[in-house]
């Protein structure tokens, strides 16, 4: 179980970045970097809108295939796009965390994809590679939030583990707000596994009516 981070992170830089998405949505953001993050990774905070006393926050794990190349094997890209707009409307922060493949890295994630093509689900594939189902640790995220002066938040996520870890790390998660459901013919088994294995808040009945292509 995570403990409250003993070392405080501090803001390193803050720069204004205009964000432009493929569907035409545009918004300006402040991107914040940090000194002293526990895992030594280059995570960033994307501050959107005017955050209030209880901002809307998303912890988004890096996904090169989904975020950059638009892979239909996951829902990461659409979740990122949705999160930016929803957070900008209300005011809050998107933490972009360098935790590719639920923390196992890009090469291992692609190896897991090959095993999924043989019939394993996303968690079984990780286990077959001798890797944890989910290797992500949110200590650095809690440090980033503290550095930004955020002690209480609403969490934009379908994943109960994110909220549990943040609470264990001393962050007050007032509410967990579900994201949308972004299904394709290629990610239905992936989404069903998230519901069945790690209790993500997605409508299992709706996913059961779809089949992977």
TORTIBA-733897 format. One line per 8 residues: number of its first residue (from 0); their letters; for each residue x, y, z of N, C-alpha, C. Coordinates in steps of 0.001 Angstrom, whole numbers, always signed. Each point is the difference from the previous one (the first is absolute). Example, Ala and Ser with C-alpha at 12.3 -4.5 7.8 and 13.67 -1.06 7.14 Angstrom:
2
0 = AS = +13190:-5690:+7800:-890:+1190:+0:+900:+1200:+0; -350:+1050:-720:+820:+1190:+60:-770:+1090:+730
***
This chain:
213
0 = XXXXXXXX = +849:-1190:+0:-849:+1190:+0:+885:+1241:+0; -288:+1006:-833:+846:+1183:-52:+5:+758:+1315; +1093:+677:+274:+117:+889:+1136:+87:+1431:-498; -324:+945:+882:+131:+1396:-363:+1433:+301:-401; +234:+633:-1153:+1366:+264:-441:+774:+815:+1024; +1186:-487:+359:+817:+697:+993:+683:+1215:-595; +287:-47:-1306:+713:+1082:-666:-1002:+856:-768; +104:+1310:+161:-883:+905:-713:+581:+333:-1362
8 = XXXXXXXX = -837:-79:-1022:+393:+473:-1326:-273:+1495:-81; +708:+676:-892:-206:+1426:-208:-139:+278:-1485; -780:+1019:-362:-102:+359:-1416:+1363:+419:-556; +297:-440:-1196:+1265:+307:-684:-184:+1098:-1044; -1062:-125:-794:-300:+1008:-1020:-1483:-56:-314; -496:+1091:-585:-1401:+84:-414:-34:+762:-1316; -575:-610:-1027:+8:+614:-1319:-1382:-136:-640; -425:+1041:-698:-1291:+9:-677:+124:-753:-1318
16 = XXXXXXXX = -918:-940:-243:+23:-805:-1215:-1404:-30:-604; -180:+449:-1235:-1298:-136:-670:-188:-1434:-494; -1070:-639:+395:-281:-1381:-392:-998:-5:-1160; +294:-797:-1004:-862:-108:-1170:-215:-1474:-315; -1259:-443:-65:-310:-1405:-220:-516:-219:-1421; +62:-1270:-437:-311:-329:-1393:-1433:+337:-382; -904:+45:+993:-1406:+296:-305:-302:+1494:+25; +1035:+823:+181:-183:+1445:-24:-97:+649:+1369
24 = XXXXXXXX = -105:-798:+1065:-81:+591:+1336:+1322:+675:+351; -96:+1207:+581:+1172:+772:+366:-138:+529:+1417; +1096:+0:+739:+11:+575:+1343:+1444:+314:+374; +186:+1045:+769:+1330:+328:+501:+177:-602:+1382; +1206:-483:+270:+295:-657:+1275:+1327:+494:+537; +163:-91:+1305:+1301:+195:+632:+577:-1375:+295; +1192:-277:-509:+663:-1275:+242:+1087:+222:+1044; -82:-772:+1093:+890:+176:+1144:+917:-1211:+122
32 = XXXXXXXX = +1295:+246:+171:+981:-1058:+281:+447:+124:+1450; +694:-1039:+507:+256:-90:+1436:+1422:-448:+308; +484:+451:+1143:+1198:-545:+633:-432:-993:+1085; +803:-1058:+207:-145:-831:+1180:-1058:-1072:-45; -435:-413:-1193:-1010:-1063:-66:+615:-1340:+395; -761:-791:+715:+526:-1203:+658:+596:-1002:-970; -598:-129:-1190:+463:-1028:-941:+984:+530:-1035; +304:+1290:+46:+973:+566:-921:-474:+157:-1432
40 = XXXXXXXX = -1283:-223:-254:-535:+100:-1360:-408:+1438:-323; -107:+309:-1296:-362:+1335:-443:-1524:+116:-189; -737:-124:+1101:-1439:+205:-36:-290:+1502:-104; -1151:+339:-581:-389:+1408:-84:-1450:+162:+441; -292:+1206:+488:-1371:+381:+331:-490:+975:-1049; -1181:-253:-530:-621:+868:-1000:-1162:+711:+699; +188:+1278:+292:-998:+779:+729:-941:+638:-1005; -1299:-247:+172:-1012:+419:-974:-1091:+804:+681
48 = XXXXXXXX = -440:+1071:-650:-1057:+816:+571:+458:+695:+1262; -959:+242:+879:+272:+675:+1278:-312:-964:+1140; +995:-758:+473:-267:-960:+1073:-534:+681:+1260; -1066:-561:+546:-573:+517:+1234:+517:-750:+1209; -662:+148:+1136:+453:-661:+1233:+9:-1531:-105; -941:-564:-790:-37:-1447:-220:+32:-225:-1511; +1182:-21:-594:+91:-104:-1461:-306:-1406:-496; -308:-85:-1280:-139:-1287:-676:+1394:-422:-468
56 = XXXXXXXX = +407:-1212:+341:+1350:-477:-285:-81:-1359:-679; +835:-189:-1007:+172:-1323:-602:+1451:-405:+85; +243:-1241:+403:+1315:-627:-78:+9:-819:-1286; +695:+477:-1018:+2:-676:-1298:+1369:-607:-248; +49:-1314:-121:+1265:-682:-260:+326:+54:-1487; +1232:+358:-283:+475:+114:-1379:-338:-1248:-814; -475:+220:-1228:-283:-1103:-920:+390:+460:-1385; +1206:-306:-424:+468:+449:-1311:-933:-477:-1104
64 = XXXXXXXX = -382:-1265:+29:-809:-553:-1083:-1374:+657:-59; -613:+226:+1149:-1339:+570:+26:-21:+1514:-67; +854:+660:+793:-9:+1456:+69:+534:+639:-1269; +1044:-591:-598:+676:+616:-1142:-481:-584:-1331; -51:-1340:-84:-294:-652:-1275:-1466:-384:-174; -820:+231:+1033:-1420:-271:-133:-358:-1472:-31; +772:-839:+683:-286:-1436:+17:-1419:-275:+480; -671:-917:-687:-1355:-411:+380:+6:-1158:+977
72 = XXXXXXXX = +1197:-460:+433:+69:-1131:+920:-251:+410:+1439; -50:+1296:+281:-277:+474:+1349:-921:+1210:-107; -319:+604:+1133:-843:+1205:+1:+763:+1215:+505; +1338:-78:+16:+814:+1042:+622:-87:+1335:-729; +118:-23:-1329:-66:+1236:-757:-1313:+743:+188; -1144:-665:-184:-1274:+679:+229:-171:+472:+1444; +496:-770:+972:-89:+447:+1394:+805:+1277:+214; +1181:+76:-593:+822:+1191:+127:-703:+1209:-602
80 = XXXXXXXX = -528:-179:-1192:-708:+1104:-673:-1191:+459:+836; -795:-943:+491:-1160:+333:+816:+428:+725:+1266; +1042:-501:+656:+431:+559:+1278:+429:+1450:-138; +735:+312:-1065:+465:+1376:-186:-1193:+960:-77; -1012:-352:-761:-1158:+896:-139:-798:+93:+1295; -240:-1129:+654:-795:+33:+1231:+717:+760:+1106; +1304:-189:+98:+758:+709:+1034:+69:+1493:-322; +178:+347:-1266:+54:+1411:-377:-1313:+711:+314
88 = XXXXXXXX = -1123:-688:-210:-1311:+604:+265:-198:+296:+1478; +470:-901:+848:-218:+163:+1434:+1167:+683:+704; +1193:-253:-491:+1210:+488:+645:+660:-1108:+792; +1243:-323:-378:+680:-1075:+715:+1323:-342:-654; +418:-1243:+198:+1342:-410:-396:-34:-1411:-574; +710:-193:-1098:+265:-1327:-525:+1466:-317:+272; +249:-1045:+762:+1365:-456:+240:+340:-1036:-1061; +982:+328:-846:+416:-932:-1049:+1207:-760:+524
96 = XXXXXXXX = -224:-1286:+307:+968:-817:+725:+701:-957:-943; +1325:-59:+92:+806:-814:-908:-13:-1455:+476; -1151:-650:-170:-213:-1375:+473:-590:-840:-1129; +724:-47:-1097:-463:-732:-1187:-357:-1450:+340; -1129:-465:-553:-382:-1397:+168:-289:-393:+1434; -684:+869:+738:-255:-202:+1431:+1316:-235:+756; +1037:+700:-443:+1260:-6:+718:+1023:-1010:-464; -290:-782:-1072:+955:-1034:-422:+871:+454:-1163
104 = XXXXXXXX = -302:+1152:-600:+805:+509:-1094:-552:-356:-1364; +462:+735:-999:-544:-144:-1352:+305:-1356:-621; +1240:-459:+78:+353:-1281:-630:-776:-1145:+628; -74:-20:+1317:-760:-1059:+674:-1483:+81:-352; -516:+1219:-142:-1412:+141:-374:-252:-613:-1368; +902:+245:-946:-165:-567:-1335:+151:-1518:+19; +895:-507:+857:+91:-1453:+174:-1309:-557:+548; -614:+734:+926:-1281:-433:+556:-1088:+22:-1073
112 = XXXXXXXX = +45:+966:-913:-957:+31:-1103:+87:-1290:-826; +1226:-457:-246:+167:-1227:-789:-658:-1181:+702; +117:-61:+1322:-645:-1078:+757:-1518:+162:+1; -474:+1232:+13:-1444:+215:-90:-542:-486:-1339; +797:+124:-1041:-428:-499:-1309:-138:-1521:-2; +648:-660:+972:-107:-1455:+132:-1126:-414:+932; -723:+983:+566:-1171:-319:+801:+27:+430:+1445; +1135:+449:+510:+63:+452:+1384:-612:+1390:+125
120 = XXXXXXXX = -552:+321:+1202:-448:+1372:+198:+1187:+852:+455; -229:+1279:+181:+1104:+926:+275:+748:-333:+1287; -725:-487:+1019:+642:-334:+1276:+702:-1358:-77; -633:-959:-657:+624:-1309:-182:+1299:+116:-804; +6:+881:-986:+1197:+183:-816:+1154:+534:+840; -280:+961:+870:+1053:+507:+888:+547:-1120:+875; -904:-798:+569:+428:-1094:+882:+847:-1010:-765; -368:-291:-1243:+757:-958:-808:+1418:+491:-273
128 = XXXXXXXX = +185:+1313:+16:+1329:+585:-186:+764:+135:+1314; -604:-467:+1097:+635:+122:+1310:-67:+1403:+560; -1004:+758:-425:-141:+1398:+407:-1274:+184:+822; -45:+1038:+837:-1225:+255:+775:-1154:+430:-888; -1216:-273:+452:-1173:+429:-757:-22:+1518:-150; +371:+684:+1068:+32:+1466:-19:+1138:+445:+903; +1062:+528:-596:+1200:+375:+749:+7:+1468:+400; -1098:+704:-202:+8:+1436:+236:-49:+358:+1481
136 = XXXXXXXX = +783:+988:+356:+47:+554:+1353:-227:+1501:-132; -872:+541:+827:-397:+1391:-151:+616:+928:+1041; +1144:-417:+565:+694:+857:+964:+393:+1322:-641; +577:-60:-1196:+396:+1236:-681:-1210:+880:-290; -1126:-608:-337:-1213:+777:-257:-424:+761:+1250; +52:-663:+1151:-344:+684:+1246:+966:+1143:+285; +1287:-211:-284:+976:+1076:+163:-329:+1190:-897; -359:-272:-1253:-324:+1063:-950:-1206:+800:+477
144 = XXXXXXXX = -1003:-701:+485:-1202:+684:+487:+333:+906:+1177; +808:-490:+927:+384:+827:+1140:+792:+1225:-453; +906:-203:-964:+799:+1115:-504:-876:+1076:-639; -1151:-411:-532:-940:+933:-613:-993:+560:+1014; +115:-414:+1258:-898:+487:+1040:-1357:-657:+10; -106:-1196:-569:-1273:-717:-80:-30:-1084:+1071; -900:+129:+950:-146:-1003:+1048:-1299:-768:-92; -979:+572:-711:-1308:-638:-190:-378:+123:-1467
152 = XXXXXXXX = -618:-1066:-548:-309:+4:-1425:-1121:-971:-307; -566:+173:-1186:-858:-1011:-610:+833:-675:-1083; -3:-1325:-16:+874:-770:-878:-771:-495:-1209; +446:+383:-1189:-628:-441:-1254:+626:-1331:-387; -686:-1096:+330:+578:-1326:-228:-1047:-1078:+186; +150:-1089:-772:-801:-1209:+220:+716:-999:+909; +1220:+306:+402:+867:-961:+683:-9:+230:+1511; -584:-895:+785:-42:+212:+1447:+1370:-19:+658
160 = XXXXXXXX = +989:-659:-610:+1330:-64:+600:+657:+1370:+46; -252:+837:-985:+583:+1342:+16:-497:+782:+1206; -1298:-39:+232:-553:+713:+1154:+531:-584:+1306; +73:-1327:+91:+471:-642:+1227:+1447:+375:+295; +848:-37:-1030:+1405:+355:+219:+151:+1457:+418; -728:+904:-651:+105:+1402:+375:-450:+221:+1441; -1070:-646:+400:-461:+143:+1389:+1038:-536:+973; +604:-1140:-327:+1050:-555:+858:+1201:+942:+89
168 = XXXXXXXX = +188:+792:-1044:+1113:+948:-39:-365:+1351:+605; -1179:+83:+598:-384:+1206:+719:-748:+1038:-805; -408:-344:-1225:-767:+924:-830:-1487:-268:+226; -771:+1051:+218:-1439:-130:+240:-729:-76:-1340; -410:-1205:-376:-792:-185:-1220:-1468:+72:+392; -621:+1125:-300:-1384:+206:+414:-958:-890:-781; +252:-125:-1303:-902:-773:-851:+814:-567:-1164; -434:-1141:-515:+603:-560:-1204:-1017:+125:-1127
176 = XXXXXXXX = +365:+746:-1025:-892:+329:-1109:+350:-894:-1180; -913:-843:-481:+341:-911:-1101:+224:+732:-1307; +883:-562:-826:+200:+522:-1344:-1032:-634:-931; +7:+438:-1239:-878:-604:-984:+426:-1416:-342; -820:-673:-801:+294:-1359:-464:+335:+87:-1483; +1222:-394:-349:+480:+158:-1368:+341:-1378:-568; -971:-617:-638:+184:-1363:-492:+317:+6:-1490; +830:-961:-391:+236:-294:-1409:-91:-1510:-153
184 = XXXXXXXX = +6:-464:-1227:-29:-1448:-231:+1255:-667:+534; +1044:+783:+252:+1286:-563:+399:+274:+83:+1498; -794:+762:+766:+334:+161:+1419:-1044:-555:+959; -1013:-695:-519:-1076:-475:+870:+512:-1003:+1042; +842:-954:-420:+542:-970:+963:+860:+702:+1042; +733:+992:-435:+832:+798:+906:-864:+701:+1054; -1090:+632:-428:-874:+710:+933:-713:-966:+935; -443:-1142:-531:-647:-998:+858:+966:-511:+1066
192 = XXXXXXXX = +1250:-201:-361:+991:-468:+970:+199:+1028:+1103; -50:+1274:-340:+155:+1048:+1004:-1150:-42:+1007; -1199:-300:-484:-1148:-105:+901:+120:-1237:+887; +287:-1149:-611:-18:-1268:+725:+1208:-178:+910; +1164:+480:-419:+1224:-227:+768:+281:+1095:+1010; -282:+1253:-341:+376:+1099:+893:-1150:+959:+281; -1229:-466:-201:-1210:+701:+440:-120:+1433:-518; +444:+238:-1235:-224:+1309:-604:-1500:+238:-155
200 = XXXXXXXX = -415:+1241:+152:-1418:+333:-90:-394:+234:-1455; -190:-1100:-701:-472:+10:-1391:-1213:-922:-83; -941:+264:-896:-1231:-806:-77:+257:-1358:-643; +166:-1013:+833:+336:-1330:-492:-1071:-542:-959; -1265:+260:+304:-1082:-521:-850:+148:+538:-1422; +315:+1268:-135:+143:+590:-1334:+1206:-596:-723; +1076:-236:+734:+1191:-560:-618:-216:-1439:-406; -858:-702:+725:-254:-1417:-306:-681:-180:-1337
208 = XXXXX = -678:+1042:-471:-705:-100:-1263:+858:+256:-1215; +1293:+256:+243:+908:+297:-1101:+1027:-1104:-132; +534:-150:-1184:+1014:-1014:-213:+1212:+607:-656; +1161:-544:+327:+1249:+535:-551:+140:-409:-1464; +600:+912:-786:+220:-314:-1386:+1416:-420:-235
***
